[in-house]
Amino acid sequence: MTAHHDLFVQQFLPQKTELPDLINLETFGYPEILNCAEPLLDDAIKEGNGIKIAVIMDEGEWSYADLQKDSNQIARVLVEDLNMIPGNRVLLRAPNSYSMLAAWFGVIKAGGVAVSTMPLLRSVELQTIINKARVSIAFCDSRLMEELKKIKSGSCLEQLVSFRDGELDERKKGKPVDFENLATFKEDPCLIAFTSGTTGKPKAAVHSHQDMLTMCHAYSRQCLQPNSEDRFIGSPPLAFTFGLGGIGLFPLDVRASTILVEQPAPDKLLEAASRHKATVMVTSPTAYRFMLGNMADKIPDTLGKCVSAGETLPRPTFVEWKEKTGIEILDGIGSTEMLHIFISSRKDALKPGSTGVPVPGYEAMVVDETMNPVPSGTTGQLAVRGPTGCTYLDDQRQQKYVRNGWNLTGDAYQMDEDGYFWFQARSDDMIISGGYNIAGPEVEAAMMGHTSVAECAVVGIPDDQRGSLVKAFVVLRSGFDGSEEMTQTLQDFVKQTIAPYKYPRSIEYRESLPKTETGKIQRFRLRQE
């Protein structure tokens, strides 16, 4: 690296003794100097795919050459106009769109570290992310600037640049269309992906250039097995690693096309899939259940492969989908810490209701509290290791996630005698609702900000459609009553405070909450009820 290199991320990585074992990397044969934009995008043009369609949206189509040109110009804006140096973090804020993908590649090409965020996040959440990752530059969709403007003075953000008929588009216009990618090392960080822990404090998972290729080579090529004629579509945001892989990098890796939908609710997703002749769908079990219940007659016959992750896929959903479409949904489990799916069903390894077997290159086992494997059919903690692993930025929770070189995902699992893995439950307070991870304590903190709330406990309750629903048990202050109007007021308040999808869909009013002798709320008792 050059002398002018921002080493903030490297300086705040875990100690070597706290890092996971990375295994089987030698099978990929990555060169020491590796910028992942080259094999994913630039090589596609060298191979003659310049005119091939890379991105499809209702508003237009863009070729591989278009994506390369725009990302090159964005890289030039970063380096020449915004004085970005290698290693600087750049926040990206936009819905799933061509502009978001082009901006991501621009950051990567220039040697920056992309910090992608969802459109739904509010200023308080964005401020936490910006200050944790020490973000100095942000690219934001012009329609979403308000929340970032609120916090510019109270954060380390120095330059806020709009795109989609914004400042970035103007700056790009005069730039040459070529750019020499920064010669990064394969282990250099290029992505910080934020996840919410049980405390509600986001954890920052750092991933490298080789990690971007590994999720393509390990999961996509070997489990999903797409080809260059495929058209991917999906609901997860590009800001989630599930979405970055599933509808961002996997299609480009095999020189296929991706269909991006800005607001990918299940009905909109299905309509776009039909309109643009999607062949691969990547979404949550909740979305598949919605489609079966509401739009089963509109599932396009072009679909050939379906991927499910984000929450466990119920066997009835798998069976009904196969009956209606003839397609066996490939269920999988991944995590932000591991980057993408590490246990998955495959065409040749599929048991309805099971998550599947380890993705090639990964190993998994079910262990007890002392990290010893438990007998088949016994519930324990899921431990996994492979060519990717958990590397938190400046976070003591690294020691909890990684033990003896293995990644402990926080999931309770069983393994059967054939080596298939069966999900049992989350082993912490995370609520998985509609494919989103929602930290109960974060919702509690938001609700406690309302003047009427004296105490609050938030748990997940089972729900046929969404997997789990966020439910709040509330003790109101004197002078307030638990009416329908109060429920609506509290729900609206939470939506204005944190991302709207986190709001409690059910609120129950109580005189008191169950507590331990030391005054801690016993959420497990509320769940049992």
C-alpha positions as CSV (number, residue, x, y, z in Angstrom):
1,M,0.0,0.0,0.0
2,T,1.0,3.6,-0.5
3,A,2.2,5.8,2.4
4,H,-1.1,7.7,2.0
5,H,-3.3,5.0,3.2
6,D,-6.0,5.1,5.9
7,L,-5.3,2.2,8.2
8,F,-8.2,2.9,10.6
9,V,-9.9,-0.4,9.9
10,Q,-6.8,-2.5,10.2
11,Q,-5.9,-0.8,13.5
12,F,-9.2,-1.8,15.1
13,L,-9.4,-5.4,13.9
14,P,-9.4,-8.2,16.6
15,Q,-6.2,-9.7,18.0
16,K,-4.9,-12.6,16.0
17,T,-5.9,-15.0,18.9
18,E,-9.5,-13.8,18.5
19,L,-9.8,-14.4,14.8
20,P,-11.6,-17.4,13.3
21,D,-9.7,-20.1,11.4
22,L,-10.0,-19.4,7.7
23,I,-9.8,-22.8,6.0
24,N,-9.7,-24.0,2.4
25,L,-8.7,-20.7,0.9
26,E,-6.0,-22.3,-1.1
27,T,-8.6,-24.0,-3.3
28,F,-9.5,-20.6,-4.8
29,G,-6.0,-19.6,-5.8
30,Y,-6.4,-15.9,-5.3
31,P,-3.4,-13.7,-6.3
32,E,-1.8,-11.5,-3.5
33,I,-2.8,-8.4,-5.4
34,L,-6.6,-8.5,-5.9
35,N,-9.2,-5.8,-6.4
36,C,-12.5,-7.7,-6.6
37,A,-14.0,-5.2,-9.1
38,E,-11.6,-6.6,-11.7
39,P,-12.8,-10.3,-11.9
40,L,-16.4,-9.3,-11.2
41,L,-16.8,-6.4,-13.6
42,D,-13.7,-5.4,-15.7
43,D,-12.9,-9.0,-16.8
44,A,-16.5,-9.4,-18.1
45,I,-15.8,-6.7,-20.6
46,K,-12.4,-8.2,-21.5
47,E,-14.2,-11.5,-22.2
48,G,-16.5,-9.7,-24.7
49,N,-19.6,-9.1,-22.5
50,G,-19.5,-5.3,-22.8
51,I,-22.9,-5.1,-24.6
52,K,-24.6,-7.7,-22.5
53,I,-27.3,-6.4,-20.1
54,A,-26.0,-6.3,-16.5
55,V,-28.8,-4.5,-14.7
56,I,-32.6,-4.3,-15.5
57,M,-35.0,-2.0,-13.9
58,D,-38.5,-0.7,-14.9
59,E,-36.8,2.6,-15.9
60,G,-34.2,1.1,-18.1
61,E,-31.4,-1.4,-18.8
62,W,-27.7,-1.0,-18.4
63,S,-24.9,-3.1,-20.0
64,Y,-21.7,-4.3,-18.4
65,A,-19.9,-1.6,-20.3
66,D,-22.3,1.0,-18.8
67,L,-21.7,-0.3,-15.3
68,Q,-17.9,-0.2,-15.8
69,K,-18.0,3.4,-17.3
70,D,-20.2,4.8,-14.5
71,S,-18.2,3.1,-11.7
72,N,-14.9,4.3,-13.2
73,Q,-16.2,7.9,-13.3
74,I,-17.5,7.6,-9.7
75,A,-14.0,6.3,-8.7
76,R,-12.5,9.4,-10.3
77,V,-14.9,11.7,-8.5
78,L,-13.9,10.1,-5.2
79,V,-10.1,10.4,-5.8
80,E,-9.9,13.6,-7.9
81,D,-12.8,15.7,-6.4
82,L,-13.4,14.4,-2.9
83,N,-9.7,13.5,-2.0
84,M,-10.6,10.0,-0.9
85,I,-7.5,8.0,0.0
86,P,-7.3,4.2,0.0
87,G,-8.9,2.7,3.1
88,N,-11.4,5.6,3.6
89,R,-14.9,4.5,4.4
90,V,-17.7,5.7,2.1
91,L,-21.3,5.4,3.2
92,L,-23.9,4.4,0.5
93,R,-27.6,5.1,1.1
94,A,-30.1,4.1,-1.6
95,P,-32.7,1.6,-2.5
96,N,-31.8,-1.3,-4.7
97,S,-30.9,0.4,-7.9
98,Y,-28.4,0.6,-10.7
99,S,-27.0,3.8,-9.1
100,M,-26.4,2.0,-5.8
101,L,-24.5,-0.8,-7.6
102,A,-22.4,1.6,-9.7
103,A,-21.5,3.6,-6.6
104,W,-20.5,0.4,-4.7
105,F,-18.1,-0.6,-7.5
106,G,-16.8,3.0,-7.7
107,V,-15.8,2.8,-4.0
108,I,-14.2,-0.6,-4.5
109,K,-12.2,0.4,-7.6
110,A,-10.8,3.4,-5.8
111,G,-9.6,1.3,-2.8
112,G,-12.3,2.5,-0.4
113,V,-14.3,0.6,2.1
114,A,-18.0,0.5,1.3
115,V,-20.5,1.0,4.2
116,S,-23.9,0.3,2.6
117,T,-27.1,1.2,4.5
118,M,-30.8,0.6,4.0
119,P,-33.2,3.4,3.0
120,L,-35.3,2.7,6.0
121,L,-32.7,3.7,8.6
122,R,-33.3,6.9,10.6
123,S,-30.8,9.5,11.6
124,V,-30.0,8.1,15.0
125,E,-29.1,4.7,13.5
126,L,-27.1,6.3,10.7
127,Q,-25.2,8.4,13.2
128,T,-24.1,5.3,15.1
129,I,-22.9,3.7,11.9
130,I,-21.0,6.7,10.7
131,N,-19.2,7.3,14.0
132,K,-18.4,3.7,14.5
133,A,-16.8,3.3,11.1
134,R,-15.5,6.9,11.0
135,V,-17.1,7.6,7.7
136,S,-16.1,10.9,6.2
137,I,-17.8,10.7,2.7
138,A,-21.4,9.6,2.0
139,F,-23.2,9.0,-1.3
140,C,-26.9,9.3,-0.9
141,D,-29.9,9.0,-3.2
142,S,-31.3,12.5,-3.6
143,R,-34.7,11.3,-2.3
144,L,-33.2,10.1,1.0
145,M,-31.0,13.0,2.0
146,E,-33.1,14.3,4.9
147,E,-32.0,11.8,7.6
148,L,-28.3,12.3,6.8
149,K,-28.6,16.1,6.7
150,K,-29.9,16.0,10.3
151,I,-26.7,14.4,11.6
152,K,-24.0,15.9,9.5
153,S,-22.9,18.4,12.2
154,G,-23.0,15.8,14.9
155,S,-20.9,13.1,13.2
156,C,-17.6,12.7,11.6
157,L,-19.2,12.9,8.2
158,E,-17.5,15.7,6.1
159,Q,-18.8,15.3,2.6
160,L,-22.4,14.4,1.7
161,V,-22.9,14.0,-2.0
162,S,-26.3,13.3,-3.6
163,F,-26.9,11.1,-6.7
164,R,-29.8,10.3,-8.9
165,D,-30.1,13.7,-10.5
166,G,-27.7,15.1,-7.9
167,E,-24.3,16.4,-7.4
168,L,-22.5,13.1,-8.1
169,D,-24.1,12.9,-11.5
170,E,-22.9,16.4,-12.4
171,R,-19.4,15.7,-11.2
172,K,-19.2,12.5,-13.2
173,K,-20.1,14.1,-16.5
174,G,-16.7,15.6,-17.3
175,K,-14.7,12.6,-16.1
176,P,-12.8,10.2,-18.4
177,V,-14.5,6.8,-18.6
178,D,-11.3,4.8,-17.8
179,F,-9.8,4.2,-14.3
180,E,-7.0,2.1,-13.1
181,N,-8.3,0.1,-10.1
182,L,-6.2,0.5,-6.9
183,A,-3.9,-2.5,-6.6
184,T,-5.3,-3.7,-3.3
185,F,-4.2,-6.9,-1.4
186,K,-6.6,-9.7,-1.4
187,E,-7.0,-9.4,2.4
188,D,-7.5,-5.6,2.4
189,P,-11.0,-4.6,3.8
190,C,-13.5,-3.4,1.2
191,L,-16.8,-3.7,3.0
192,I,-18.1,-3.0,6.5
193,A,-21.5,-4.6,7.0
194,F,-23.5,-3.6,10.0
195,T,-25.7,-6.0,12.0
196,S,-27.7,-5.6,15.1
197,G,-26.8,-7.5,18.2
198,T,-29.1,-8.5,21.1
199,T,-28.2,-5.2,22.8
200,G,-29.3,-3.2,19.8
201,K,-25.8,-1.8,19.4
202,P,-24.8,-2.6,15.8
203,K,-21.8,-4.8,15.2
204,A,-19.5,-3.9,12.3
205,A,-18.4,-7.0,10.3
206,V,-15.4,-6.3,8.1
207,H,-14.9,-8.2,4.9
208,S,-12.1,-8.3,2.3
209,H,-11.8,-8.4,-1.5
210,Q,-11.2,-12.1,-1.4
211,D,-14.4,-12.6,0.6
212,M,-16.5,-11.0,-2.1
213,L,-15.2,-13.6,-4.6
214,T,-15.4,-16.5,-2.1
215,M,-19.2,-16.1,-1.6
216,C,-19.6,-16.3,-5.4
217,H,-17.2,-19.3,-5.8
218,A,-18.3,-21.3,-2.8
219,Y,-22.1,-20.8,-2.5
220,S,-23.3,-19.4,-5.8
221,R,-21.2,-21.5,-8.3
222,Q,-21.4,-24.7,-6.3
223,C,-24.9,-24.7,-4.7
224,L,-27.0,-22.4,-6.8
225,Q,-25.1,-23.1,-10.1
226,P,-26.5,-20.2,-12.2
227,N,-25.4,-19.5,-15.8
228,S,-24.9,-16.5,-18.0
229,E,-28.4,-16.6,-19.4
230,D,-30.0,-16.3,-15.9
231,R,-31.9,-13.2,-14.7
232,F,-31.7,-12.8,-10.9
233,I,-34.4,-11.0,-8.9
234,G,-34.8,-10.7,-5.1
235,S,-36.0,-8.7,-2.1
236,P,-33.0,-8.3,0.2
237,P,-31.4,-4.9,0.1
238,L,-28.0,-4.5,-1.5
239,A,-27.0,-3.1,1.9
240,F,-27.5,-6.6,3.4
241,T,-24.8,-9.1,2.6
242,F,-27.6,-11.5,1.6
243,G,-28.7,-9.0,-1.1
244,L,-25.2,-7.9,-2.1
245,G,-24.4,-11.5,-3.0
246,G,-27.8,-12.7,-4.2
247,I,-28.8,-9.9,-6.5
248,G,-25.5,-8.0,-6.8
249,L,-22.4,-10.0,-7.2
250,F,-23.7,-13.5,-8.0
251,P,-25.2,-12.4,-11.3
252,L,-22.0,-10.5,-12.4
253,D,-19.8,-13.4,-11.4
254,V,-21.4,-15.6,-14.0
255,R,-22.0,-12.7,-16.5
256,A,-25.8,-13.0,-16.0
257,S,-28.3,-10.1,-15.4
258,T,-29.9,-8.8,-12.3
259,I,-33.4,-7.2,-12.0
260,L,-33.4,-4.5,-9.3
261,V,-36.7,-3.5,-7.7
262,E,-36.6,-0.4,-5.5
263,Q,-39.5,-1.4,-3.3
264,P,-39.5,-5.2,-3.5
265,A,-42.6,-6.1,-1.5
266,P,-43.7,-9.7,-2.5
267,D,-46.4,-8.4,-4.9
268,K,-44.1,-5.9,-6.6
269,L,-41.3,-8.6,-6.8
270,L,-43.6,-11.0,-8.5
271,E,-44.9,-8.5,-11.0
272,A,-41.3,-7.5,-11.9
273,A,-40.3,-11.1,-12.1
274,S,-43.0,-11.7,-14.7
275,R,-42.4,-8.5,-16.6
276,H,-38.6,-9.1,-16.9
277,K,-38.7,-12.9,-17.2
278,A,-36.7,-13.7,-14.0
279,T,-35.2,-17.1,-13.8
280,V,-33.6,-17.0,-10.2
281,M,-35.5,-15.6,-7.2
282,V,-33.8,-14.7,-3.9
283,T,-36.1,-13.9,-1.0
284,S,-37.4,-14.8,2.4
285,P,-39.8,-17.6,3.4
286,T,-42.3,-14.8,4.4
287,A,-42.3,-13.6,0.8
288,Y,-42.8,-17.1,-0.6
289,R,-45.8,-17.6,1.8
290,F,-47.3,-14.3,0.7
291,M,-47.0,-15.2,-3.0
292,L,-48.6,-18.6,-2.4
293,G,-51.5,-17.1,-0.4
294,N,-52.1,-14.1,-2.6
295,M,-50.6,-14.4,-6.0
296,A,-50.0,-18.1,-6.7
297,D,-51.6,-17.7,-10.2
298,K,-49.0,-15.0,-11.1
299,I,-45.8,-16.9,-10.4
300,P,-43.9,-16.7,-13.7
301,D,-43.1,-19.9,-15.6
302,T,-39.6,-18.6,-16.4
303,L,-38.5,-19.2,-12.8
304,G,-36.2,-22.1,-12.5
305,K,-34.4,-21.6,-9.2
306,C,-35.5,-20.2,-5.8
307,V,-33.3,-19.4,-2.8
308,S,-34.6,-18.8,0.7
309,A,-32.7,-17.4,3.7
310,G,-33.1,-14.8,6.5
311,E,-35.3,-17.1,8.6
312,T,-36.0,-20.9,8.5
313,L,-38.1,-22.2,5.7
314,P,-41.1,-24.2,7.0
315,R,-41.6,-27.5,5.4
316,P,-45.3,-26.7,4.4
317,T,-44.0,-23.6,2.4
318,F,-41.4,-25.8,0.6
319,V,-44.0,-28.5,-0.2
320,E,-46.7,-26.0,-1.4
321,W,-44.3,-24.1,-3.5
322,K,-43.0,-27.2,-5.2
323,E,-46.6,-28.4,-5.9
324,K,-47.5,-25.0,-7.5
325,T,-44.3,-24.4,-9.4
326,G,-42.4,-27.6,-9.6
327,I,-39.4,-25.8,-8.0
328,E,-37.7,-27.0,-4.9
329,I,-36.7,-23.9,-2.8
330,L,-33.0,-24.0,-1.8
331,D,-33.0,-23.1,1.9
332,G,-29.9,-21.8,3.5
333,I,-28.5,-20.1,6.6
334,G,-25.9,-17.3,6.4
335,S,-24.9,-14.3,8.6
336,T,-23.4,-10.9,8.1
337,E,-20.4,-12.1,10.1
338,M,-19.8,-15.0,7.6
339,L,-20.8,-12.8,4.7
340,H,-23.3,-15.2,3.0
341,I,-24.8,-18.6,3.1
342,F,-22.6,-21.3,4.7
343,I,-25.1,-24.2,5.1
344,S,-27.5,-24.8,2.2
345,S,-29.8,-27.2,0.4
346,R,-28.7,-28.2,-3.0
347,K,-30.3,-30.1,-5.8
348,D,-28.3,-33.2,-4.8
349,A,-28.6,-32.6,-1.0
350,L,-32.1,-31.7,-0.1
351,K,-34.4,-32.7,2.8
352,P,-37.6,-30.6,3.1
353,G,-37.6,-28.7,6.4
354,S,-33.8,-29.0,6.8
355,T,-31.4,-26.2,6.2
356,G,-29.1,-28.6,4.3
357,V,-25.4,-29.4,4.5
358,P,-22.3,-27.2,4.7
359,V,-21.5,-25.2,1.5
360,P,-18.3,-26.6,-0.1
361,G,-15.3,-25.1,1.7
362,Y,-17.2,-24.9,5.0
363,E,-17.4,-27.2,8.0
364,A,-20.1,-27.1,10.6
365,M,-20.9,-29.0,13.9
366,V,-23.4,-28.8,16.7
367,V,-21.6,-28.3,20.1
368,D,-22.3,-27.9,23.8
369,E,-21.2,-25.1,26.1
370,T,-17.6,-26.6,26.2
371,M,-17.4,-26.7,22.4
372,N,-17.6,-30.5,22.3
373,P,-19.8,-32.0,19.5
374,V,-23.1,-33.3,20.7
375,P,-24.7,-36.6,19.4
376,S,-26.9,-36.5,16.3
377,G,-30.4,-35.5,17.1
378,T,-29.3,-33.4,20.1
379,T,-29.9,-29.7,20.2
380,G,-26.8,-27.5,20.7
381,Q,-25.1,-24.4,19.4
382,L,-24.2,-24.1,15.7
383,A,-20.4,-23.8,15.1
384,V,-19.0,-23.2,11.6
385,R,-15.7,-22.3,9.9
386,G,-14.6,-21.9,6.3
387,P,-12.9,-19.5,3.9
388,T,-14.8,-16.5,5.4
389,G,-15.3,-15.7,9.1
390,C,-16.3,-13.1,11.7
391,T,-14.0,-10.1,12.0
392,Y,-15.7,-7.3,14.0
393,L,-14.4,-3.8,14.0
394,D,-13.4,-2.7,17.6
395,D,-15.9,-4.9,19.4
396,Q,-15.6,-7.1,22.5
397,R,-18.3,-9.4,21.2
398,Q,-15.7,-10.9,18.9
399,Q,-14.7,-13.2,21.8
400,K,-18.3,-14.4,22.0
401,Y,-18.8,-15.1,18.3
402,V,-15.4,-16.8,17.8
403,R,-14.2,-19.6,20.0
404,N,-11.4,-22.0,19.3
405,G,-11.3,-20.7,15.7
406,W,-15.0,-21.6,15.2
407,N,-17.8,-19.1,14.5
408,L,-20.7,-19.4,16.9
409,T,-23.7,-18.0,15.0
410,G,-26.1,-17.8,18.0
411,D,-28.4,-20.4,16.4
412,A,-29.6,-23.6,18.1
413,Y,-29.4,-26.6,15.7
414,Q,-29.6,-30.3,15.5
415,M,-27.6,-32.5,13.0
416,D,-29.1,-35.8,11.9
417,E,-27.2,-39.0,11.2
418,D,-26.8,-38.1,7.5
419,G,-25.1,-34.8,8.3
420,Y,-28.1,-32.5,7.5
421,F,-28.7,-29.5,9.8
422,W,-32.1,-28.7,11.3
423,F,-32.8,-25.2,12.8
424,Q,-34.4,-25.2,16.3
425,A,-34.3,-21.6,17.5
426,R,-32.3,-18.4,17.9
427,S,-30.4,-18.6,21.1
428,D,-30.5,-14.8,21.9
429,D,-33.0,-12.0,21.9
430,M,-33.0,-11.4,18.2
431,I,-36.4,-11.4,16.5
432,I,-36.4,-12.6,12.9
433,S,-39.6,-11.1,11.3
434,G,-40.2,-11.2,7.6
435,G,-36.5,-11.9,6.9
436,Y,-35.3,-8.9,9.0
437,N,-33.2,-9.2,12.1
438,I,-34.8,-7.0,14.8
439,A,-33.1,-6.5,18.2
440,G,-35.8,-6.4,20.9
441,P,-33.8,-4.1,23.2
442,E,-33.5,-1.5,20.4
443,V,-37.3,-1.4,20.0
444,E,-37.6,-1.1,23.8
445,A,-35.3,1.8,23.9
446,A,-37.3,3.6,21.2
447,M,-40.6,3.0,23.0
448,M,-39.2,4.2,26.3
449,G,-38.5,7.5,24.6
450,H,-42.3,8.2,24.6
451,T,-43.5,10.1,27.7
452,S,-46.3,7.7,28.3
453,V,-44.1,4.6,28.8
454,A,-42.9,3.6,32.2
455,E,-41.5,0.1,31.4
456,C,-41.4,-2.0,28.3
457,A,-40.2,-5.5,27.2
458,V,-40.2,-6.6,23.6
459,V,-40.2,-10.3,22.4
460,G,-40.9,-12.2,19.2
461,I,-44.1,-14.2,19.1
462,P,-44.8,-16.9,16.4
463,D,-46.6,-15.8,13.3
464,D,-47.6,-17.9,10.3
465,Q,-46.9,-15.2,7.7
466,R,-43.8,-13.5,9.1
467,G,-42.1,-16.2,11.1
468,S,-42.2,-14.0,14.2
469,L,-44.0,-10.7,15.1
470,V,-42.6,-8.0,17.3
471,K,-44.7,-7.8,20.5
472,A,-44.3,-5.1,23.2
473,F,-45.4,-5.5,26.8
474,V,-45.9,-2.0,28.1
475,V,-46.5,-0.5,31.6
476,L,-47.9,3.0,31.1
477,R,-47.2,5.9,33.4
478,S,-50.0,7.3,35.6
479,G,-52.6,9.3,33.7
480,F,-52.3,7.2,30.4
481,D,-54.6,4.4,29.4
482,G,-54.0,1.5,27.0
483,S,-56.5,2.4,24.3
484,E,-56.4,1.7,20.6
485,E,-55.4,5.3,20.1
486,M,-52.4,4.9,22.5
487,T,-51.3,1.8,20.6
488,Q,-51.4,3.7,17.3
489,T,-49.5,6.6,18.9
490,L,-46.7,4.3,20.2
491,Q,-46.4,2.5,16.9
492,D,-46.2,5.7,15.0
493,F,-43.6,7.0,17.5
494,V,-41.4,4.0,17.0
495,K,-41.6,4.3,13.2
496,Q,-40.4,7.8,13.5
497,T,-37.5,7.0,15.9
498,I,-36.0,3.9,14.3
499,A,-36.5,2.0,11.0
500,P,-40.2,1.5,10.5
501,Y,-40.1,-2.2,9.9
502,K,-39.0,-2.7,13.6
503,Y,-42.2,-1.3,15.1
504,P,-44.2,-3.6,17.5
505,R,-47.2,-5.0,15.5
506,S,-48.8,-6.1,18.8
507,I,-48.8,-4.1,22.1
508,E,-50.1,-5.5,25.4
509,Y,-50.6,-3.3,28.4
510,R,-49.6,-4.6,31.8
511,E,-49.7,-3.4,35.4
512,S,-46.2,-4.8,35.9
513,L,-43.5,-7.0,34.1
514,P,-42.0,-10.2,35.5
515,K,-38.6,-9.5,37.1
516,T,-35.7,-11.3,38.8
517,E,-34.8,-10.4,42.4
518,T,-32.2,-8.0,41.1
519,G,-34.8,-6.2,39.0
520,K,-34.0,-7.6,35.5
521,I,-37.0,-8.2,33.3
522,Q,-37.6,-11.9,32.6
523,R,-38.4,-11.9,28.9
524,F,-38.4,-15.6,28.7
525,R,-41.5,-15.7,30.8
526,L,-43.2,-13.3,28.5
527,R,-42.2,-15.6,25.5
528,Q,-43.5,-18.7,27.3
529,E,-46.9,-17.0,27.7
